Amino acid sequence: MKRKRVEKEEAAEKKMEIVWQTPANPPEKHDYIFRDGRRHVRPYHFEFISHVKNRWAGKTIVDLFAEEFKGRPYDYYVSAVKCGRIQVDGEMVPVSYIVKSSQKISHFVHRCVLLPHEPPVMAWDVPILDKEDDVVTVWKPATVPVHPCGQYRKNTVVGVLQAEHGLAPLFPVHRLDRLVSGLLILARNATRADLFRQEIEAGKVQKQYVAKVFGVFPEDEQIVDVNVNYNAREGRSTVEVGNSCDGSPIKGKTACTKFTRIGTNGIHSIVLCKPITGRTHQIRVHLQYTGHPIANDILYLSENVTNRSSEGLNADRAAHSPNNCLVPENNSSDKYEDSTEEDFDIDPMCTNCPNLVPKGYDGHEEGLWLHCVQYSGSGWVYQCPYPDWAVLT
């Protein structure tokens, strides 16, 4: 049975006319498929490149992949080597080939063999706010990562701007978490990007965000000056407060955020957030520390807040409410009609095809009630309008 399946895959492989992409291939408009309010990326064939490490040397090409990349069965790697999906120094090799240190290994995949098809994001445009000779600023939609990372390559702000506006190259000046919306500054050349970087590292750049939090936030300015310790394994941060009694060292990095209440309706408050430092999830975890977490941030909602909530509250359900639009009124995902041409290459060796979305994606991810509204520095300031959810009723 296994032999017949491998032979069938090899026969289909020979019939396919495959155009392989590398990181040098720019995103294009036809790369996107719009379906059910989501922007999908048309599955594509991609060349992943690595070099033989010293500990890999002396292994057969098939054993190397079977031992180091265990996401696929042994038979797949045998088939991939035989049909040329796995090559060494740009050449096909036999399954018994012994690899040598520093050799280039190419693995040609359908974004599903080592990585799944790219996950979809919300089908919103990326509105351009300011366009100058060396700087462009945009309203980053929630759910869209800034630049290629992890499973995302084309479904990014940088990718969409290149595909739909022809803007390239672009150099993001600062980061915004994928689920955060708002102002994003991108330099249009390396020189301008470096000038921004120098200002940020020198502490000369001021940042402002707005957040929608639970409860009645204090009227007076609140300053949270406690360390933030990010746990990469768990994907979340904690605050660390020192204990003067035992003299134990404080974990994490120093972090400070200033908060000012803009308004409240007795259930939620809109808070202006001014991070003095830039730690991972700093605003989110510092708001949790105040007892007023972001109202749809399930990662940092304490159990007691979640239990007494009657409206919603996780990011998915809250953002689905018609009163909680995360983007400008003229940037509705309705403008993107479902694609009529939904054809894409079905790869016989792809474990995800014929499905468009990657396995494990539940399709309900939405954005946080956290939005970047302003960055300012020496002689410059860039702003982004407030989102609709920042207006309390």
Steps between C-alpha positions, in 0.01 A plus 500: 500500500775744595696417184195568281437834672862608451492394134176694450651813654811471285288461184289804587816697576633438151176631345497825702644819358630660817636854531711511814513818704780630719510795743594713196152456346284800600133461598254589223129584491400163357668324794197573721164325523215669691248272665256548790653832606852360509806567286658168406824443315480282192719196587835516324813293456798626694868415531624466857877511526727374779862398532633175639605540862801312634276261696308418181810409300540129426127426490310401189282777361185302587611416855593863559147622420327209674695562823513880500159584349259249649181662375492271196529121464816333377332398173431863415869591519592201282249618241612865530863410434414275205289764325737789572297679766806467721832594337860543609699791355234543234524142375286190534664227705420133577327410825828347623695824453720591800491872580809705583537798731392840361332359190188687386178304534186616320155373592229601254162502673140610452507707819352193661770237523713679759261791550125511434327723252523856630231573761231749392460848647203737502425626149558866578702740292816661640408873477788736425497797739806696383725445202828690483820457302668295771215405736157343469257457789202264497207389712599142581194274531484256788588133426753597230870461593733785405762302309573138400534278805409146598222372274441841344682625190251667265215560746688788664478879496823517300374235258161663443654844447737358241229300322225763500692829501837413349681628809840334538739481664350589837673500839266482804617757756328341799304189580133441565376164620296313241170546689563874560379765256597859429787717386792328332797698370708357217815656361547481124878467513759360740646843580170640629433179691834533675422858605174385656683213672753739654223722642313203644813353661585840647157518665396807298180350354165527680226241436127514569237227487134477598346198668152396604519347846268349757355710776529863605865591460632753758461863394853600602801400292629156591870414462590133497872450554549124541718253314360293212615142456409341166469122481554401137384143561163616634478803272408740778656744745476539877582791727773449757496694825800485733486368855698724733490236774689218334714715273443271203579652159208617287445307179426660165583837351424844638178640357290812551164605360288810570121468481237776481127442490329659199147396591280233658141379485517316830560164334803571282756779484703642214859551614788688340817294538850647480766226516836645604676172426416242235474151650301215350129531593596786735175698476287187524668360809531841671126558452438159652719607793276805560196272525357635173608262220409558137139389482540242222853383578444139602873452554510750789145499632500388862245233592293723724463765230396241243237351734331831578492604136165472330596633160750308353792505532748304322665653199306283258146568623556865590645597167208337317260752652374751241577781743866410529649573159879481505565699183386828338143511377619515138712189545239230538593147408178499292686690226683176427251272333565129513740407223331344199827344390581275790710255305840417633748226433419178684828340599480119525771501767338773709331388822279811504359498146228530383414714805595866475541572870773323698414214731421609854377848406160561661411808294381717791805709585436873537684808625569650840353824633846654490586756233809713429402865445824702496879492470702819534866593507740785427305726267251240378169347602281235335145420604223250433126556560330332793307177424124487540518288817674791678168691508301389805122511508 
